[in-house]
Amino acid sequence: MNLAIAVTKPLVIPIVEQRTVPLVFEVGDLVFNNLDKFVKRGGKRLPIGDLQYALLYALARHAYRGMRQPLPKQTLLQEVYGATRPKSNSIDVRLWEVRRALRAAGSVILVQNIYGRGFKLVVPD
């Protein structure tokens, strides 16, 4: 009985180096404090609720790590809501509230929806 064993090289997939996100970090003109769960711009807290904070934090963490691709909607839903399924337009409504709070605070950061791909923070130079 002749058994041939094929030896192949292992598949090496390059991993993009991701920055560890500290408890307090900056993205653009915003300062995120994940210990106390708030965002500041110009020394003042943004008046946002827990869900809005969770959405903005997830997008900021993605941007802080240097990820250029948008955060897929399903990933964002999983990070913010976990196993609980929100109402169909809940994320859109909450992101509208985040955008409104950013504009009211005078932030230059934009929350961009890239159709069919996800969401990302745009920080102008």
N, C-alpha and C positions, 0 to 999 in steps of 0.2 A: 504494500500500500504506500503510495507516494503522496505525501501531503506537502503542498507548497504554501509557504507563508509569505504573503506580500508585506513588505516593509515600506511604509510610506512616510513621508515627512509630515510632521504635525502641521496643521493649519495654524498659521500665525496671523492673528487679526490685530492690527495696530489699535491701540487704545489712545483716545485723545486725552491728554493730560487735563484733569479737571482740578480747579482750585478748590481747596477746602473753604467752605463758607463760615466765617466767624460769627459769633452771636451778634456783633454790631459791625455793620459794613455799609459802604456807600456805593450807590449806583447813580451816576449823574449828579443831580442836585438833591438827591434824597438820601437820608440816613435811616437805615433799617436797624431796629433793635428787636431781635427775636427773643431775647430774654423776657422783656416786658410787653412784647407784641404791639409795637407802634412804629410809625414812620414819621420822620420830621423833615421839613423843608424850611430852611432859613431859621432854624431854632424853634419852629412851631409844629406841633403835632397835626397831622392830617386827620380830619374828622371822619374816619371810616370805621365801619363795624368789623366784626371778627371774620366774616366771609370775604369781605373786600380786602382785608389785610392778608388773609391766606392766599387769595388770588394774586395780589400784587407781590407778596413775598415770593411765591413760587416763580413768577416771571422774573423778578429781580435776581433770585438765586441762580436761575438759568443764565441770565445775562452776566452776572458776576463771575460765573465759571468760564466765561468766554465762549459760550455756545452761540454760534451765529445762526443756526437753524431755528425756526419757530418751535415752541413747545407744543406738541400735538394736543388737541383738545381732550382726547381720552386720557392722556397722561395728566393734564391739568385737573380734570375731573377727579381722577383717582387720588391725586395729592391733596386736593382740597376737601372732597366729600367722602373719600374712602369707599366703602362698599355701599353706602347710601346713594341712591339715585335721585338727583335733584329734578325739579320740574324741567320741562323741555327747554325753556328759554332762561332759566335761572342764571346760568353763567353769563349770558349776554346782558341781562339786566344788571348783575353785579359789576361787570366790567364797565358798563356805561356809568355806574355810580363812581367807580374808581377814576375813570376819565374826567368826570365832572369835578371830583375832589382835587385831582392834579391840576386842572385848569384854574380852579378857584384859588389854589395855593400859589399859582404863578409858575408852576414847574414846566420845564421845557421837555420833559419826558412824555413820550406818546405810547399808548398801548395799541399795537397794530394787530389787526385780524388779517391773516393771510389765508384767503379762501381755500378750503380743502387741505390746509397744512397745519394750521394752529395759530398761536398767538405769540407775540414777542414785544419786549420793551425796545423802543427806539430812543437812543440817547444821542441827541445832536452834538456835533463837535464844538 
